[in-house]
């Protein structure tokens, strides 16, 4: 099967890491894969090339010119399947694929939202009409596809994201009251309320520390907030790091304050290492974190609830090993990248079979 993946870019992000995982772990006897970036390549392009896949950049400030470029590229390479990722590649890639006569087109919806405005939502629905399948990365996203976007249930398929568990060896918690969060410092990760939660928790958990791995547009604002909340001694901003598994293993538990999630790769990585998890009850998080078994779930945008959970977690350090091992088992069973890749290949085969009838 000759498959073309289309995404905005191949820069840092969960979507891009999923694409790199597909490039690395999809059986070459089953698929030949090409990856198209509509803006810029980014650091995952090198990883994808090392896996033996082709990377191509097709970009234009004129959207209709981009559609024509994609149409020409799809027709020249005679793809069996065009697989788009998120909304704008879905809109332009699906239209171009249909104009080029590509037999099958699918889109993966990596987060909860199909778009941020009414125009993008309408365009998403129109493109979905011309697609053969819409893949949701969580049951929550699949429900939104049907309930909010009006996509027929028979067209929606749920395939969970996965990580390479071999890159995140089980080490277990260090049993110290050190919380860790890996996130882009952008509004949807709601790190502001996480910092406020630390301020609320410290009077009851005086040894609590928070390490934040990642960078983004809000970093200076968040650092200022930590000073204002008088928690700058307890909150450490580590920036972008390449040794995330080692840092995770040197912490006690993981915490995520996101306002919106599909299937969080960073939560999966923390669980693979063996950390219990506190996460907001949003998106696909309840499909990953099992309450009291692998961690705790809290209401979204509630620093008081998050603070109570961190205090409770600190008081239950005797239970961290059990929760960490249960988390690792859950990732192994359901969220390994090899399972994800094989599920996509099975979907491709289904589409090819439908076209050949």
N, C-alpha and C positions, 0 to 999 in steps of 0.2 A: 504494500500500500504506500502510495506517495502522498505524504501529508505536509501541509504548510501551516505553521502556527503564525498568527498575526497579533502583535501586541504594540502598545504605545512605545515602549522602550525596553531595554534590557539592563536598566540600572538597578540600584538597591531597592528591594521590596519583596514582600511575600510572593506576589504573582511571578516576579522574575525568577525567584528561587524555585518555584514550582516548575517553570519552564526548563530551567537547568536540570532539575531532577528528571523530567521527562526525556530530555536529550540524553542523559547519562544512563537511564535505566530502562528505556523502551527497547525491546528486542529488535536488533537490526535485521533479523531474518523476517520480521513481521512488517517493519516500517522503515521507509526512507524519509527523513524529516528535514524540512527547511524552516528557518525562523526569520520572520520579517519584522523589523522595528520601524514604526511610522515616524519616529522623531530622532532618536539617537540610540546607539548601541548600549554603552555602559559596560560595567565590569563583568556581567554574566555572559556577555558575548564570547569572551575568551574561553570560559568554562564550557560553553555549548560547542564551540569549535573543537576543543580538546576531545569532546565526546564523539566527534566525527560528523557532526551535523553542519549544514550550511547556514550562514547568517548573512542577511541582506538588509540594507537600509533603503526604504522607499519613503521619501518625505517630500512634501510640497506645501507652501503657504496657501495654495489654492486647493480647497477640498475636492472639487470636482476633477481637477488635474490629478490629484492623488488617486481617486477612484479609477481614472483611466490608466494610470501607471500600474496600479494593482491588477486591473483587468488584463493588461498586456503581459505582465509577469506570470499571472496564473495560467493564461492560455499557452504561453511559451513552454512552461514546465509541466503542463498536462497533469495537474494534481488530481488525485482521487478525492481528497478531502481538504477543505480549508477550515481550520480550527482557530476561531478568533477568541480573544480574551478581553473581557470587560467591554464597556459601552461603545467607545468611539471606534476601535478596531472592528467591533461587531457591526456597527452601522456601515462603515466604508468597506470593510472586507466582505461582508455578506452581499452587498450590492454588486461589488466588483466580481465576486465569485459567480454570482448568477449571470451577470453579463458575459462572463468568460465561458460559461457552460460547465463549471465544475460540478461533478455529480452530487456531492454531499457537502453540506456546510453545517458546522456546529459552533456554538459559543459557550464559553465557561464564564459564569457570573461568580467572580471571586469574593465579593463582599455581600453585604445585605442590600445595598442600593443599586438600582439600575441606572440612576442618574440623579443629579442634584436639582434639576429644573424641569418644568412641565414639558418643554420642548424636547429635552433629551429623553424623557420617559416615553413620549409619543414615538420618537424615532426608534427607541429600543424595541417597542412593541411592533412597529412596522418591520424592523429587521428580523425580529423573532418569527414573524409570520412567514418569512422566506427561508428561515433556517430549518434544518431537519430535526435538530435537538438543541435544547438549552440545558447545559450542565450546571447544576447548583452544587457548591462545595459543602453545603450543610443541609440538613432537613429544614432548618429555619429559612434558608434562602430559597429552597424549593417551594415552600409554602408561600413565600412572598411572590415568587414567579406566578403562581396560580391565582392567589387572592388579590394581589395589588396590580400585577401587570397583565392579568387576563390571559395568560398562556395556558393552553390546554394541558392537563396533567399528563397525558400520554406522550407529550413532547418533552417533558421535563425529566431529567435523570439526575440523581444525586450521586456524586463521586467525591468522597472525602479527600482532602489534601493529605499528603504524607511527607515525612522527613526521612533522611537516610540515618537510620538508628546506629549504623556502624560509625558515624561521625560523632555520636554522642554516647559514649560508653557509660554504663551505669556506675555511678560513684557514690550516690546517696548524699543526704544532707550532712552538713558539718555540725548540725545541731546547735548552732549559735543563732541569736535573734537578729539575723541579717537578712532582710528582704531584698530581692533583686528584681528589676524590671528591665526588659529589653524592648525598646520601642523607638520609633521615629518621634521626635519632639514636635508633634503637630497637634492641632486642636482635637481631632477625633480620638487621640489616645488619652486625653483628659488627665495628663500628669499634674495639672494644677490641683485637682481634687485629691490626688494621691499624696501630694506634699501637705495639703491641709489635713489629710487623714493621719499622717505621721505626727503632725503637731497635736492632734487630739489624742493620739495613742500614747505619746511619750510620758505623760503623768502616771500612767498605769503600767507602762513597759519601758522603764528608764534606759534600758540597754539596747533598745531597738535602733537599728541602722537601716538605711535604704541606699542601695547602689543602683544607679540608673545608667544603663548602657544604651548608647545611641545619641544621635544629634538631630538637629532640625531648626526650623525657623523660630521656635519658641524658646530656645535654650537660654538666652540672656534674660528673658522675662521670667523663666522658671527659677533661674539662679537668684534673681532679685526677690522672687516670692519666698524662697527658702530663707533668705535673710529677714524678710518682713515677718515671717511666721516664727522666727527664732529657732529654726531647725537646721541651719546651715552646717552645724557640727555633726548632725545625724544623717544628712542627705549628701551623697557623693555623686557628682556627675562625671562619669568615666569616658564619655564620648564614644565614637566608633571604635570597636575593638575587633581584632581577628582571633582572639583566644577566648571566645564566648564560653565554650564548654568548660574550660578551666575556671573561669570566673563563676559560672553557675555552681560548680562543685565546691566552691569556697564560700557558699552562702547557705542559709538555713531553709528558706522557702521562697517561692516565686509569687509575685503579685502583678495583676493586670487590671488597669482601671479603664479600659477602652469603652467608648460610647457605642462603637459599631465594630463587629467582627464577622468574618466568614468562618474559616477554620484557622485559628492562630498557630502559625508555625513556631513562634517563640514559646508559647505554652507547651506545645508538643516537645520541643527541645528540652525545656525544663523538666518535664515529666520523664523524658528518656534518661536524663542524667540522674533522676531519682529525687526530685524536689516535690514536696507537697505544694499545692497551688491555691491561691486566692484569686478569683476572677469575677468580673461583673457578669451578671445573669443576662447576657445579650448575645444575639446571633447564634453562632455555633458553639459558644463556650459550654453550655450545658450538655452538649454532645461529647465533649472532651472530658470535662471535670465532673466526676461523680461525687455528689455531696457526701461528706464524711468518709468516703472511701479513698479518693485521691486528692481531696482538698475541700474548699469551701466556695460557695457562690454568694455574691452580695448584690443588692440593687444597684443599678447604674446611677452615676452622678450623685452619690451619697457618701460624702467623706466620713460622716458619723458611722455609717454601717461598715465602711471599709476599715475605719479605726477599730471598731469593736472586733472585727474579724482578725485583724493583725494582733490585737491583744490576746484574743482567744487562741490564736495559732501559737503565739509565744508561750502560753501556759500549757500547750499540748505537745511540747517538744519530745516527750516520751513516745508519741505516736507518729513522729515524722518518718521513721524508717518504714513502718508498715504502709503508710500512705505513698511514700516514694516508690516502694517496690510494686504496689498496686498500679501506680501511674505508669511505671515502665512496662508492666505487663499489658496495660491497655494500649499503649502506643504500639508495642510489638504486634498485638492482635489486630488492630484496626487502622493504624495510621502510619504504616511503613510506606516509603516512596515506591517500593517494588509492587506493592498491592495497588497503589494508585495508578502506576504505569500500566499494569496488566488490565485494570478495569477500563482505562481509556482504549487500549488495544481491542478489548472485547467490544466496546461501543463502536469503534471503527469497523470491525468485522460485521457487526449487525447492520450498519449503514450500507456497507458494500453489498451485503446479502439482499437487503431490501431493494437496492437499485437493480440487481441482476434478475429479480423475479419477473 
